[in-house]
């Protein structure tokens, strides 16, 4: 899981540095891989007692930092996927479309989007910095057990519902952006396919362009992400409404939210023709030795 995200991250850092005019999509995929790497790393550190103890900090700091970083990365995963789908929609939009006017300033727009999403996600997860505490062996029944070292102190109903409303509105907004961009991409690809059928016979149909392959990969990611988001939403919502949010629910939610981080690098790597060419060249070098 970590290796695939690290490979995706390094590959896009390399291509981003090599390109004379870096593409916003490469920067966004790089950002998504970095977010997923950090998210999976926090899960590994929290799940492994040996790794957790190897961090030479107080348990209070480690618990707050790891759970806060993990929650921030989950939010950024949603936001970055929304940004990526929007970038693909703008990139593939025809010159006559109203979206075409954003093409020449897409990099600046993406940079502003990153600043906004980071600020929003850091703020919407801020409650964890105050309510995550180190686990104590004392009989403290009001604390929710998270793992061997960390627990969650009780929040007032106002704070709990306030941050829940903030994160839910953020997630619903960016999932809505994904769906709208995906509908637009499907329409563009469908129209492109119809034009290609008129210009070429079935046996001589051209290979999909890199942009089309990237758009198809984003559509696949968005579809998978929406399914995982609905599962996460249902797992989270009903226990909160029933005041039954506990460690078992939290564990299932962490598992569901990390499935996307595991699958996304496979989709993005397999859809990028440049990766295939690099791997073939590496294979040829090793076979010639």
N, C-alpha and C positions, 0 to 999 in steps of 0.2 A: 504493500500500500504506500508506504513512505518512499520506497525506491522509485515507483512509477511517477509519483508527484515530483520527486527530486529530479528525475530524468526530464520530465516535461518542463520543469522550471529552468534547468540548465540549458536545455535546447533552445528555448525561447529567449533566454538571456543572450546566448551566443548569436542567434539570428537578429535579435534586436540591436546588438552592438555592431553587427556586420552591415546591416542595411543602411544605405545613405539616407533614406527617408523611412524611418521605422513606422510600421503599421500600428494603429491603435489597437487592432485585434490581437497582435502579438503581445503588446504591453498588458492587455487585459487577461489573456490566457496565462501570462507570466504571473500576474497578480493573483489569479485564481489558484494556480499551482502553489504559490507561496502560502496563501491562506489555508489551503487544504493540508499542506505539509505541517504547518503550525498546529492546526486543529487535531490532526492525527497524533502528533507528537505529544500534545497535552494529554490525550487519552491514554497513550502508552505510559507516560509518567505517572498518571493517577492510578492506573490499573496495576502497576508493578511496584510492590513495596520496596524492593531493592533499589530501583531507580529513583523512587521518591526520596528514600533516605540518603541517597548519594548526593542530593542537592544540599549543599552546606548552608542552609538558611533556616530560620525558625519556622516551625510548622504553620504558624499563623500566616506568615508571609507567603509560604509555598501554596497553601490552600487557597488563599485569596487570589494570588497571581494566576495559578493554573486554571481554576474554575472561571475566573474573569476572562482570561485570554481565550479559553475554549468557547465561552459564550460569544465573545466578540467575533471570533473567527467564524462561528456558525452564522451570525448575522451578515458578515461580509461575504460569505459564500452565496447567500441569497442575493445580496445587492450586486455582486460582481457578475453573477449569471444573468441578472436583468440587464446590466450594462452591456455585456457581451452580445446578448440577443439584439439589443438596440443597435449596436455597432454593425452587426451583420445586415440588419434591415436597411440602415443608411448606406452601407457600402454597395449593396446590390440594387438600390433604388435607381430607376432610370433618371436621365437628366431632366425629363419633364415633370418628375414628381416634386412635391413640395418638400420632401426630405432631402432632395439633392443639394439644397442650399447649405446644409450642415456639413457636407463632405470636406470642404476646404478648411474648415475650422474644427474638425472632429477631434484632433489631439487636445486642443485647449478645452473643449467641452468635456472630454473624458477626464482630464486632470481635475476640473472643477467637480465632476461627479465623484471622483475618489475622495476629495476633501469633504464633500457633503456626506457621503456614506460612512466614512471613518468617524466623523463627528457625531453623526446620528447613532451609529452602532456603539461607540464608546459610551455615549450618554445613556442609551437604553439598557445597558448592562451594568450601570453604576451601582445598583442596589446590592450586587454580589460583594462589592468591596466592604460593605458594612455588615452583611448578615452571614457571610461565610466565616466560620470560626474553627479553630482546631478541636478535634474530638477529645473529650475528657472521659475518663473512666468513672467519674462521679455519676451518681444517679440523677441525670438531668433529662427528665422525660419530655421537656418542652423543646429539645433539640432534635432535628431530623438527621439521622445517620446517613452520611453520603459514602464514606469509605472508612478504612481503618484509621485514618488520620484526620479527616475533615467532617464537619457537620454544618447544618444550616439552622441558624437561630430563627425563631418565629418572627414574622412580619405582621404589621397591622394590616387589616383588610384594605385600607385606603392605599397603602404603599404597594401591596401585592397586586391589586386591580389596576393601579395607575401604571406600573411598569408592564403588566400584562397587556393593557390596552396600547401602550406605546410600541412594544415589540410586535404585537399582532397587526397594528395599522401599518407599520413599516414593512412587515413580511407580505401582507395582502397587497400593498401598493406595488412592490417590486415583482411579485408573482403576476399581478395584473399587467405590468409592463412587459414581462416575458410573454404572456399569452397574446397581447396585442401585436408585439413584434413577430411572434411565431405565425399568427394568422396572416400578417403582411408578407412574411417570407414564403409561406405556402402558396399564397396567391402569385407572388413573383415567379417562383419556381414552376408553378403550373402553367403560367403564361409563356415562360421561356421554353418549356417542354413542347407546348403546342406549336410555337414558332419553329422549333427545331424539327418537328415532324413534317412541317410543310417544306422545309429547305433541304432535308436529307432523307434518304431512304432508311429503312430500319437497319440495314446491314452496314450503312456508312455513317451512322450517327456518331457525332464527335464524343470524345471522352469528356466527362464533367470537368469544368474548370476548377481551379483551386478555391475560388470564391464559392462556387456551388457546393463543393464538398464540405467546405467550412460551414456553410449555411445548413446543410443537411445534418452535420454533426451537432450544431447548436440546437436544431429542432429536436433531435434525439435527446440531448441533454435536458432541454426544457421539459419535454414530455416526462422523462424519468424524474426530474426534479419536482414537478408538480405532484406526481403520485406520492413521492416521499414527503413532500410538504403537507399534503392532506393527511397522511398517516401521522405525522408529527403533530399536526394541529388537533386531530381527534384524540391522540394519546395525551396531549397536554390539557385540552380544554375541559373535558368531562371530569377528570380528577380535581381540577381547580374549582369547578362549579360545585362539585360534591364535597369539597374540602377533604379530599382523599389523596392529595398529591404526596407521594412517599418515595422512598429510595428505589423501590421496584419500578415505579413509573419513570423515574429519572434514568434508571439504567436502560430501560427499553427505548426511551427517547434518545439517549446518547447513541445507542446502537443504530437506530433508524437514521439519525441525522448524519452519521458517518458513512453510511452506505454510499451516498452520492459522492463523497470525497474519495471513495475507493474506486468507483466506476468511472468518474469523469475523465481521469487521465488516460484510461484505456480508450475511450471514445475519441478524445482529442488527438492522441498519438496515432491511432489507426486511420484517422481521417486526413492526416497531414501527409501529403505525398513527399514532402521534403524529408520527413523522418524515415520513410521507407527507402529513399535514395541513400541517405546517410548510412542506414543499417546494411544495405546491399554493398556499399563501398567498403565498410568495415569488414564485412564477411569476405569480400574479395581480397582484401589485404591479408587477412589471417589465412585464407586458403592458399595464397601464393607464397606464404612463408614456408 
